[in-house]
Amino acid sequence: MDSRLHGQTDLPVMKPYVLRGHQYDEMFLVRWLGSLPPWSFLVLLALWPAAAFAQSASFGTADAFAALWRWIPFLTFQGFLFNVLISLFAMLIGTTLGAALGLAQVSRNKVTRGISWAITQLFRNSPWLVLLFVVLLAFPFEINIFGLTIPIPAWVKAVIGLSLPVMANISEIVRGAVNSVPSAQWEAAESLSFTRTQTLWQIILPQCFKRMIPPWMNWYAILTMATPLCSLLGVGEIITFSRQAMEAENNHPELLMPFYGYALVLFFAYCYPIARLTIALERRYSVKL
C-alpha cells in the first residue's frame, strides 16, 4: 500500500465543530455560568415569575371571575347553606345541653357541681379541631339496632363535634347569668315559701334570658365562622365545594382569590349583622347603674 495514501480514505468523516477558529469546548456553558457576576442570578430569579405568568397568560383574572360566576349557585345553595344548617343544628344541641350543664353548676349538690364544672372546663378549653377529630374517630360509621343498620354521615359527626365546645360556653353563660342575679331575689322568694325549683324557673331565669341573649348570639356567630373546619372531615360545605370547583377548572392559581374571596364575603354578610345586633342588644339589656 502506498505510504502516501496512509491515513487517507474516501469515506466521510465527522470532524470537530469549529467556531470562529476555536474548537468546541464541552465545559463552555459551565465556565460561562461561573463567569457571571452574583447579581445576575437575582435578575434570573426576577424573570422566572414573569416567564411563568406569560405561560399562564391564557387564563387571566377575568376568566377566573367568569368561572366563579358559573359556580356561584352551587357554592351558595349547596355549599354555604349547608354551613348554616350545620351551625343551626350544632347551636340547638349545644344550647340544650349547655343550659342543663349550666344549671347543674349552680346546684346545691357538691358532686353535681363538681362533675358539671369538670365537663364544662374540659370542652371549653379544648381545641375545636381536636374535638372534631376525636368525634370522627370515636363514633362508628354505622350502628345496628335490632337488625336495622343506621349510617352516621360525616356531617352528623361534625354537628356533634361543634356542639361540644358550644355546650361548654353556653354552660358558663347560664351559670354567670344565674349568679349575676342579686341574692335579694333568692331571699325574697324564700321568704314567700317558694321552693328552689320555683324560684329558679319563675323568678331567676326570666331575669336571665335578656342577659344571656347577647353572648348567646355572639357564640352563634363564632360557631358559624368555625364551620369551615368541617371540610377537614370530608363534609361537603362551601370550602370543600370550592376546592372541587377549582379542580374542575383545572386548578389555575388565578382561581384561588375569587373563590375563597367569595366564601369570605358570604361569611361576612351572614355574621356581621349578627354581631351588630348582638352589640345593640347588649347595650339595651345592660344593667343601668
MOSULMO-V56975 format. One record per pair of residues at least 12 apart in sequence whose C-alpha atoms are under 8 Angstrom apart, sorted by the first residue. I is the first residue (numbers start at 1). J is the second residue. D is the distance in Angstrom with one decimal. If there is no record, write none. Layout:
i=<I & I>
j=<J & J>
d=<D & D>
//
This chain:
i=<59 & 59 & 60 & 61 & 61 & 64 & 64 & 64 & 65 & 65 & 67 & 68 & 68 & 68 & 71 & 75 & 75 & 75 & 76 & 78 & 78 & 79 & 79 & 79 & 79 & 79 & 79 & 80 & 80 & 80 & 80 & 81 & 82 & 82 & 82 & 83 & 83 & 83 & 83 & 83 & 84 & 86 & 86 & 86 & 86 & 87 & 87 & 87 & 87 & 87 & 89 & 90 & 90 & 90 & 90 & 90 & 91 & 91 & 91 & 91 & 93 & 93 & 93 & 94 & 94 & 94 & 94 & 94 & 94 & 94 & 95 & 95 & 95 & 96 & 97 & 97 & 98 & 98 & 98 & 98 & 98 & 98 & 98 & 99 & 99 & 99 & 99 & 100 & 101 & 101 & 101 & 101 & 101 & 102 & 102 & 102 & 102 & 102 & 102 & 102 & 103 & 103 & 103 & 104 & 105 & 105 & 106 & 106 & 119 & 120 & 120 & 120 & 120 & 120 & 121 & 123 & 123 & 123 & 123 & 124 & 124 & 124 & 124 & 126 & 128 & 128 & 128 & 129 & 131 & 131 & 131 & 132 & 132 & 132 & 132 & 132 & 132 & 133 & 134 & 135 & 135 & 135 & 135 & 136 & 136 & 136 & 136 & 136 & 139 & 140 & 141 & 154 & 154 & 154 & 155 & 155 & 155 & 158 & 158 & 158 & 162 & 162 & 166 & 166 & 169 & 170 & 173 & 173 & 173 & 174 & 174 & 177 & 177 & 177 & 178 & 178 & 178 & 181 & 181 & 181 & 185 & 185 & 186 & 186 & 189 & 210 & 211 & 211 & 211 & 213 & 213 & 214 & 214 & 214 & 214 & 215 & 217 & 217 & 217 & 218 & 218 & 218 & 221 & 221 & 221 & 224 & 224 & 225 & 225 & 238 & 239 & 239 & 242 & 242 & 246>
j=<252 & 254 & 254 & 254 & 255 & 254 & 255 & 258 & 255 & 258 & 249 & 255 & 258 & 259 & 245 & 238 & 241 & 242 & 238 & 237 & 238 & 236 & 237 & 238 & 239 & 240 & 241 & 237 & 238 & 263 & 266 & 237 & 236 & 237 & 238 & 224 & 227 & 228 & 237 & 238 & 224 & 155 & 158 & 159 & 227 & 159 & 220 & 223 & 224 & 227 & 159 & 159 & 160 & 162 & 163 & 166 & 163 & 166 & 220 & 223 & 160 & 163 & 167 & 163 & 164 & 165 & 166 & 167 & 168 & 170 & 166 & 167 & 170 & 167 & 167 & 171 & 166 & 167 & 168 & 169 & 170 & 171 & 174 & 167 & 170 & 171 & 174 & 171 & 116 & 120 & 167 & 168 & 171 & 116 & 170 & 171 & 172 & 173 & 174 & 175 & 171 & 174 & 175 & 116 & 117 & 175 & 175 & 178 & 168 & 167 & 168 & 169 & 171 & 172 & 168 & 164 & 165 & 167 & 168 & 165 & 166 & 168 & 169 & 165 & 161 & 162 & 165 & 229 & 161 & 162 & 164 & 157 & 158 & 161 & 162 & 230 & 233 & 233 & 161 & 157 & 158 & 160 & 161 & 154 & 157 & 158 & 161 & 233 & 157 & 152 & 153 & 233 & 234 & 235 & 230 & 235 & 236 & 230 & 233 & 235 & 223 & 227 & 219 & 223 & 219 & 216 & 212 & 215 & 216 & 208 & 212 & 208 & 211 & 212 & 204 & 205 & 208 & 204 & 207 & 208 & 203 & 204 & 199 & 204 & 203 & 285 & 282 & 285 & 286 & 278 & 281 & 278 & 279 & 281 & 282 & 278 & 274 & 275 & 278 & 274 & 275 & 278 & 271 & 274 & 275 & 267 & 271 & 267 & 271 & 263 & 260 & 263 & 259 & 260 & 259>
d=<7.6 & 7.7 & 6.7 & 6.0 & 7.9 & 5.9 & 5.1 & 6.8 & 7.7 & 6.2 & 7.5 & 7.9 & 6.7 & 6.3 & 7.2 & 5.7 & 6.5 & 6.8 & 7.4 & 7.2 & 7.6 & 6.8 & 4.3 & 3.8 & 7.5 & 7.9 & 6.3 & 6.2 & 4.9 & 7.8 & 7.6 & 8.0 & 7.8 & 5.8 & 7.7 & 7.1 & 6.0 & 7.4 & 5.9 & 7.1 & 6.7 & 7.5 & 7.7 & 5.9 & 7.2 & 7.5 & 7.4 & 6.2 & 5.3 & 6.8 & 6.5 & 4.9 & 6.6 & 6.0 & 4.6 & 7.8 & 6.3 & 6.9 & 6.6 & 7.7 & 7.9 & 6.0 & 7.6 & 4.5 & 6.3 & 7.7 & 5.1 & 4.1 & 7.8 & 7.2 & 7.2 & 5.9 & 6.1 & 7.7 & 5.8 & 8.0 & 7.4 & 4.1 & 5.9 & 7.2 & 4.9 & 4.3 & 7.8 & 7.8 & 6.5 & 5.6 & 6.2 & 7.5 & 5.9 & 7.6 & 7.9 & 7.8 & 5.4 & 7.6 & 7.3 & 3.9 & 6.1 & 7.4 & 5.1 & 4.9 & 7.6 & 6.9 & 6.5 & 6.1 & 6.1 & 6.5 & 6.6 & 7.9 & 7.4 & 7.8 & 4.6 & 7.4 & 6.8 & 7.5 & 7.0 & 6.2 & 5.1 & 8.0 & 5.7 & 5.3 & 7.8 & 5.1 & 6.1 & 7.5 & 7.7 & 6.9 & 6.9 & 6.8 & 5.7 & 7.7 & 7.8 & 7.6 & 6.3 & 4.7 & 6.9 & 7.8 & 7.9 & 7.6 & 8.0 & 6.2 & 7.8 & 7.4 & 5.7 & 7.5 & 6.0 & 7.6 & 8.0 & 7.5 & 7.4 & 7.2 & 6.9 & 6.8 & 7.0 & 5.9 & 7.7 & 5.6 & 8.0 & 6.1 & 7.6 & 7.8 & 7.5 & 8.0 & 7.3 & 7.5 & 8.0 & 7.0 & 6.5 & 7.3 & 7.7 & 7.9 & 7.0 & 5.5 & 6.6 & 6.6 & 6.7 & 6.9 & 6.4 & 6.9 & 7.6 & 7.6 & 7.6 & 7.5 & 7.0 & 7.9 & 7.8 & 6.2 & 7.7 & 6.4 & 7.4 & 7.9 & 7.7 & 4.9 & 7.2 & 6.0 & 5.5 & 7.4 & 6.9 & 7.7 & 6.2 & 7.5 & 6.5 & 6.4 & 5.6 & 6.7 & 7.1 & 8.0 & 7.6 & 6.8 & 7.8 & 7.0 & 7.7 & 7.5 & 6.3 & 7.4 & 8.0>
//
